Amino acid sequence: MGCNNKSNEEDQWKQKRLKMVESQLRQRDITDPFVLKAMEKVPRHLFVPKESRDSAYMDGPLPIGFGQTISQPYMVALMTQCLRIKPTDKVLEIGTGSGYQTAILLELANEVFSIERVPELAKKARRPFCLLVTKILKSRLETVQRVGKKRLLLME
C-alpha cells in the first residue's frame, strides 16, 4: 500500500507540472519544444522548501531562504528559451539558488557548471539532484564524478 501511495503522489505532482506547462507556458509565448519538455520533466516541487511545496507549481516565485527565491516557472522557461541551448553546449550559471534552473539547463545542454555563493543554498541544491539521478536524469549528471554523457558541477 505504501508503494501505491508514493506512486499516486508522484502522479499528482506530475499532473500539476503538466497543468503548469499548459496554462502558464504554452498559453503564453513559450514555444520551444525542448524547453517545454524539460519543464514537463523536472519536478519543481523537489527544489522548493517543504513548507512551500503545495505552491510549487503556482505562477510565481517562492522563497528558498537566505533572501533568495526560486523563480516563477514562466521566467525560468522564458530565460531558457532565449538562450537557445543546443545539446552540445556548455553552460555556466552564476547563482544556483534552489537548483531548479540548473536542472532545466541540464536537460538541454551537454554540461552545466553552476556557482552559488551561499554555501547553505549550494548544499540544499545538491539534495534534489541525488533523487533526480535515479528518477529523472538516470545517471546523466555529475556532482563529483562524471556519470554518463551529461555533466553538472555545483560549486560553492
PASEBA-1860 file (N, C-alpha, C; in nm, 3 decimals):
! residues 156
1> MGCNNKSN> 0.082/-0.120/0.000/0.000/0.000/0.000/0.086/0.125/0.000 ~ 0.198/0.124/0.073/0.287/0.238/0.076/0.342/0.274/-0.061 ~ 0.370/0.173/-0.141/0.421/0.198/-0.276/0.316/0.265/-0.362 ~ 0.191/0.222/-0.352/0.084/0.283/-0.430/0.064/0.428/-0.391 ~ 0.072/0.458/-0.261/0.058/0.596/-0.217/0.168/0.682/-0.276 ~ 0.290/0.630/-0.278/0.404/0.703/-0.335/0.380/0.728/-0.484 ~ 0.333/0.625/-0.554/0.305/0.637/-0.697/0.193/0.738/-0.722 ~ 0.088/0.732/-0.641/-0.023/0.827/-0.655/0.025/0.969/-0.632
9> EEDQWKQK> 0.110/0.986/-0.531/0.164/1.119/-0.501/0.248/1.170/-0.618 ~ 0.332/1.085/-0.673/0.413/1.124/-0.788/0.326/1.158/-0.908 ~ 0.219/1.082/-0.928/0.125/1.112/-1.037/0.058/1.248/-1.017 ~ 0.024/1.279/-0.892/-0.039/1.408/-0.863/0.058/1.523/-0.892 ~ 0.184/1.507/-0.852/0.284/1.611/-0.881/0.302/1.625/-1.032 ~ 0.305/1.513/-1.103/0.321/1.518/-1.249/0.204/1.591/-1.314 ~ 0.083/1.564/-1.268/-0.034/1.632/-1.323/-0.027/1.783/-1.299 ~ 0.017/1.822/-1.181/0.033/1.965/-1.151/0.138/2.027/-1.243
17> RLKMVESQ> 0.246/1.953/-1.266/0.354/2.002/-1.353/0.304/2.018/-1.496 ~ 0.231/1.920/-1.547/0.177/1.929/-1.683/0.077/2.043/-1.696 ~ -0.004/2.062/-1.594/-0.100/2.173/-1.594/-0.025/2.307/-1.594 ~ 0.082/2.316/-1.516/0.164/2.438/-1.513/0.218/2.469/-1.653 ~ 0.271/2.368/-1.719/0.328/2.389/-1.853/0.219/2.434/-1.950 ~ 0.105/2.371/-1.944/-0.003/2.405/-2.036/-0.057/2.546/-2.011 ~ -0.090/2.576/-1.886/-0.157/2.703/-1.857/-0.062/2.823/-1.844 ~ 0.058/2.801/-1.793/0.150/2.912/-1.768/0.252/2.934/-1.880
25> LRQRDITD> 0.283/2.831/-1.956/0.390/2.842/-2.056/0.335/2.837/-2.199 ~ 0.266/2.728/-2.233/0.213/2.716/-2.370/0.112/2.825/-2.402 ~ 0.034/2.867/-2.304/-0.067/2.970/-2.325/-0.005/3.109/-2.340 ~ 0.122/3.118/-2.306/0.194/3.244/-2.324/0.283/3.228/-2.446 ~ 0.404/3.275/-2.441/0.490/3.273/-2.560/0.605/3.173/-2.551 ~ 0.591/3.069/-2.474/0.694/2.965/-2.469/0.658/2.861/-2.574 ~ 0.741/2.854/-2.678/0.712/2.767/-2.792/0.820/2.663/-2.820 ~ 0.938/2.679/-2.761/1.048/2.586/-2.786/1.009/2.449/-2.729
33> PFVLKAME> 0.998/2.347/-2.815/0.953/2.216/-2.768/1.049/2.151/-2.669 ~ 1.178/2.182/-2.679/1.276/2.124/-2.587/1.265/2.187/-2.449 ~ 1.239/2.316/-2.445/1.218/2.385/-2.317/1.090/2.334/-2.252 ~ 0.984/2.322/-2.330/0.857/2.272/-2.276/0.873/2.129/-2.222 ~ 0.946/2.048/-2.294/0.968/1.910/-2.249/1.048/1.908/-2.118 ~ 1.151/1.992/-2.109/1.231/2.000/-1.986/1.145/2.045/-1.869 ~ 1.060/2.144/-1.892/0.974/2.195/-1.786/0.871/2.089/-1.743 ~ 0.829/2.006/-1.836/0.738/1.896/-1.803/0.808/1.788/-1.722
41> KVPRHLFV> 0.935/1.773/-1.745/1.011/1.662/-1.686/1.067/1.690/-1.547 ~ 1.116/1.810/-1.524/1.186/1.840/-1.398/1.084/1.871/-1.288 ~ 1.088/1.796/-1.179/0.992/1.813/-1.070/1.025/1.934/-0.981 ~ 0.964/2.047/-1.010/0.993/2.173/-0.939/0.971/2.160/-0.788 ~ 0.875/2.079/-0.747/0.845/2.067/-0.604/0.964/2.015/-0.523 ~ 1.056/1.942/-0.587/1.173/1.893/-0.515/1.273/2.004/-0.484 ~ 1.262/2.116/-0.553/1.354/2.228/-0.536/1.297/2.337/-0.446 ~ 1.179/2.313/-0.392/1.109/2.409/-0.308/1.111/2.358/-0.164
49> PKESRDSA> 1.129/2.447/-0.066/1.124/2.402/0.075/0.991/2.331/0.104 ~ 0.996/2.232/0.191/0.878/2.152/0.222/0.756/2.236/0.257 ~ 0.776/2.343/0.331/0.663/2.425/0.374/0.596/2.500/0.258 ~ 0.661/2.505/0.141/0.605/2.574/0.024/0.567/2.479/-0.089 ~ 0.582/2.350/-0.068/0.562/2.253/-0.178/0.423/2.258/-0.240 ~ 0.322/2.285/-0.160/0.186/2.292/-0.216/0.173/2.404/-0.319 ~ 0.262/2.501/-0.313/0.261/2.615/-0.407/0.364/2.601/-0.518 ~ 0.431/2.488/-0.525/0.544/2.470/-0.617/0.510/2.499/-0.763
57> YMDGPLPI> 0.390/2.468/-0.806/0.354/2.485/-0.947/0.264/2.606/-0.972 ~ 0.257/2.694/-0.873/0.181/2.818/-0.888/0.261/2.914/-0.976 ~ 0.194/3.013/-1.029/0.253/3.109/-1.121/0.320/3.225/-1.046 ~ 0.431/3.194/-0.979/0.502/3.298/-0.906/0.628/3.244/-0.841 ~ 0.716/3.335/-0.798/0.837/3.293/-0.727/0.803/3.250/-0.585 ~ 0.891/3.170/-0.524/0.873/3.126/-0.386/1.003/3.144/-0.309 ~ 0.997/3.177/-0.180/1.119/3.193/-0.102/1.189/3.058/-0.080 ~ 1.322/3.061/-0.087/1.401/2.940/-0.062/1.499/2.960/0.053
65> GFGQTISQ> 1.492/3.078/0.116/1.580/3.107/0.228/1.694/3.199/0.188 ~ 1.756/3.259/0.288/1.872/3.345/0.268/1.843/3.463/0.175 ~ 1.717/3.510/0.180/1.678/3.624/0.098/1.666/3.594/-0.050 ~ 1.660/3.468/-0.088/1.654/3.426/-0.228/1.520/3.361/-0.259 ~ 1.489/3.353/-0.388/1.366/3.287/-0.432/1.395/3.190/-0.546 ~ 1.306/3.095/-0.562/1.303/3.014/-0.684/1.216/3.093/-0.781 ~ 1.267/3.115/-0.900/1.197/3.200/-0.996/1.064/3.141/-1.040 ~ 0.975/3.228/-1.080/0.847/3.191/-1.138/0.872/3.096/-1.256
73> PYMVALMT> 0.794/2.988/-1.270/0.816/2.894/-1.380/0.823/2.962/-1.518 ~ 0.736/3.059/-1.542/0.738/3.128/-1.670/0.873/3.197/-1.694 ~ 0.929/3.260/-1.591/1.059/3.329/-1.607/1.169/3.229/-1.637 ~ 1.167/3.114/-1.570/1.267/3.009/-1.596/1.257/2.965/-1.742 ~ 1.135/2.940/-1.787/1.114/2.895/-1.926/1.153/3.003/-2.026 ~ 1.116/3.127/-2.000/1.148/3.236/-2.091/1.299/3.258/-2.102 ~ 1.367/3.263/-1.988/1.514/3.281/-1.991/1.581/3.166/-2.065 ~ 1.532/3.045/-2.038/1.591/2.927/-2.102/1.565/2.928/-2.253
81> QCLRIKPT> 1.444/2.963/-2.293/1.412/2.970/-2.436/1.499/3.073/-2.507 ~ 1.522/3.187/-2.442/1.605/3.293/-2.502/1.750/3.249/-2.523 ~ 1.796/3.155/-2.441/1.934/3.107/-2.454/1.957/3.022/-2.579 ~ 1.850/2.960/-2.629/1.860/2.871/-2.747/1.971/2.767/-2.731 ~ 1.966/2.696/-2.623/2.069/2.597/-2.589/2.062/2.478/-2.684 ~ 2.179/2.436/-2.728/2.191/2.317/-2.813/2.246/2.202/-2.728 ~ 2.221/2.078/-2.769/2.267/1.962/-2.691/2.419/1.955/-2.673 ~ 2.495/2.024/-2.755/2.641/2.022/-2.743/2.695/2.136/-2.657
89> DKVLEIGT> 2.608/2.225/-2.611/2.651/2.344/-2.538/2.700/2.313/-2.397 ~ 2.788/2.401/-2.349/2.831/2.405/-2.209/2.774/2.535/-2.153 ~ 2.716/2.528/-2.034/2.652/2.644/-1.975/2.715/2.673/-1.839 ~ 2.743/2.802/-1.815/2.787/2.848/-1.683/2.673/2.927/-1.622 ~ 2.627/2.884/-1.507/2.520/2.951/-1.436/2.579/3.014/-1.310 ~ 2.556/3.143/-1.293/2.602/3.212/-1.173/2.480/3.229/-1.082 ~ 2.484/3.165/-0.967/2.372/3.171/-0.874/2.284/3.048/-0.886 ~ 2.325/2.939/-0.828/2.250/2.813/-0.835/2.114/2.825/-0.768
97> GSGYQTAI> 2.109/2.897/-0.656/1.984/2.910/-0.582/1.931/2.775/-0.541 ~ 1.808/2.744/-0.579/1.745/2.616/-0.544/1.798/2.502/-0.630 ~ 1.853/2.534/-0.747/1.898/2.431/-0.840/1.797/2.399/-0.949 ~ 1.678/2.459/-0.942/1.574/2.429/-1.041/1.615/2.471/-1.182 ~ 1.661/2.594/-1.198/1.706/2.640/-1.329/1.821/2.551/-1.378 ~ 1.908/2.512/-1.286/2.021/2.425/-1.320/1.971/2.294/-1.379 ~ 1.869/2.236/-1.317/1.813/2.109/-1.365/1.751/2.125/-1.504 ~ 1.684/2.237/-1.527/1.626/2.264/-1.658/1.737/2.276/-1.762
105> LLELANEV> 1.842/2.351/-1.729/1.956/2.368/-1.820/2.020/2.234/-1.852 ~ 2.030/2.149/-1.753/2.094/2.018/-1.771/2.015/1.929/-1.867 ~ 1.885/1.950/-1.874/1.803/1.874/-1.969/1.836/1.913/-2.113 ~ 1.890/2.032/-2.134/1.911/2.085/-2.268/2.057/2.085/-2.312 ~ 2.149/2.110/-2.221/2.291/2.126/-2.254/2.369/1.999/-2.223 ~ 2.488/1.991/-2.279/2.576/1.878/-2.252/2.639/1.889/-2.114 ~ 2.680/2.009/-2.077/2.744/2.031/-1.948/2.690/2.160/-1.886 ~ 2.671/2.156/-1.754/2.628/2.274/-1.681/2.720/2.292/-1.562
113> FSIERVPE> 2.775/2.411/-1.549/2.858/2.448/-1.436/2.782/2.557/-1.362 ~ 2.753/2.535/-1.234/2.673/2.630/-1.159/2.747/2.670/-1.032 ~ 2.750/2.799/-1.006/2.822/2.853/-0.891/2.721/2.921/-0.798 ~ 2.729/2.889/-0.669/2.644/2.953/-0.568/2.733/3.008/-0.457 ~ 2.714/3.135/-0.422/2.797/3.199/-0.321/2.751/3.171/-0.178 ~ 2.627/3.128/-0.162/2.574/3.096/-0.028/2.590/2.946/-0.006 ~ 2.685/2.907/0.080/2.712/2.763/0.098/2.589/2.682/0.137 ~ 2.502/2.739/0.219/2.381/2.666/0.261/2.288/2.639/0.144
121> LAKKARRP> 2.277/2.733/0.051/2.194/2.711/-0.068/2.258/2.607/-0.159 ~ 2.390/2.613/-0.173/2.459/2.513/-0.257/2.435/2.373/-0.202 ~ 2.440/2.361/-0.071/2.417/2.230/-0.007/2.274/2.184/-0.030 ~ 2.177/2.274/-0.012/2.036/2.240/-0.036/2.012/2.202/-0.181 ~ 2.077/2.272/-0.274/2.057/2.247/-0.417/2.104/2.109/-0.459 ~ 2.200/2.053/-0.388/2.251/1.919/-0.423/2.148/1.809/-0.395 ~ 2.066/1.828/-0.292/1.973/1.722/-0.249/1.880/1.674/-0.360 ~ 1.810/1.763/-0.430/1.720/1.712/-0.535/1.793/1.635/-0.645
129> FCLLVTKI> 1.918/1.672/-0.672/1.990/1.602/-0.778/2.018/1.458/-0.742 ~ 2.033/1.428/-0.614/2.050/1.289/-0.571/1.928/1.207/-0.609 ~ 1.809/1.264/-0.594/1.685/1.196/-0.633/1.671/1.190/-0.785 ~ 1.709/1.298/-0.851/1.693/1.304/-0.996/1.782/1.206/-1.070 ~ 1.896/1.174/-1.014/1.986/1.080/-1.082/1.913/0.949/-1.109 ~ 1.839/0.901/-1.012/1.773/0.773/-1.031/1.633/0.787/-1.089 ~ 1.563/0.895/-1.057/1.423/0.907/-1.100/1.407/0.975/-1.236 ~ 1.484/1.078/-1.262/1.459/1.159/-1.381/1.575/1.153/-1.480
137> LKSRLETV> 1.692/1.190/-1.437/1.803/1.203/-1.530/1.874/1.071/-1.557 ~ 1.848/0.971/-1.474/1.903/0.838/-1.493/2.052/0.841/-1.524 ~ 2.128/0.885/-1.427/2.274/0.885/-1.433/2.329/0.976/-1.543 ~ 2.267/1.091/-1.562/2.316/1.183/-1.664/2.379/1.308/-1.604 ~ 2.413/1.307/-1.477/2.474/1.426/-1.422/2.590/1.391/-1.331 ~ 2.666/1.491/-1.299/2.782/1.474/-1.213/2.779/1.579/-1.103 ~ 2.805/1.538/-0.982/2.827/1.637/-0.877/2.973/1.631/-0.834 ~ 3.030/1.513/-0.833/3.171/1.498/-0.801/3.242/1.423/-0.914
145> QRVGKKRL> 3.184/1.316/-0.958/3.244/1.236/-1.065/3.158/1.242/-1.191 ~ 3.216/1.203/-1.303/3.142/1.203/-1.429/3.059/1.076/-1.437 ~ 2.932/1.091/-1.475/2.841/0.978/-1.490/2.766/0.998/-1.621 ~ 2.775/0.902/-1.708/2.703/0.912/-1.834/2.759/1.020/-1.924 ~ 2.674/1.074/-2.010/2.718/1.173/-2.109/2.707/1.316/-2.062 ~ 2.620/1.341/-1.964/2.599/1.479/-1.918/2.680/1.504/-1.792 ~ 2.709/1.630/-1.770/2.790/1.667/-1.656/2.737/1.792/-1.589 ~ 2.728/1.787/-1.459/2.687/1.901/-1.378/2.789/1.917/-1.268
153> LLME> 2.834/2.038/-1.246/2.925/2.064/-1.136/2.866/2.180/-1.056 ~ 2.827/2.151/-0.932/2.778/2.257/-0.843/2.896/2.302/-0.757 ~ 2.927/2.428/-0.763/3.042/2.480/-0.691/2.997/2.584/-0.589 ~ 3.066/2.587/-0.474/3.039/2.689/-0.373/3.142/2.798/-0.386
END
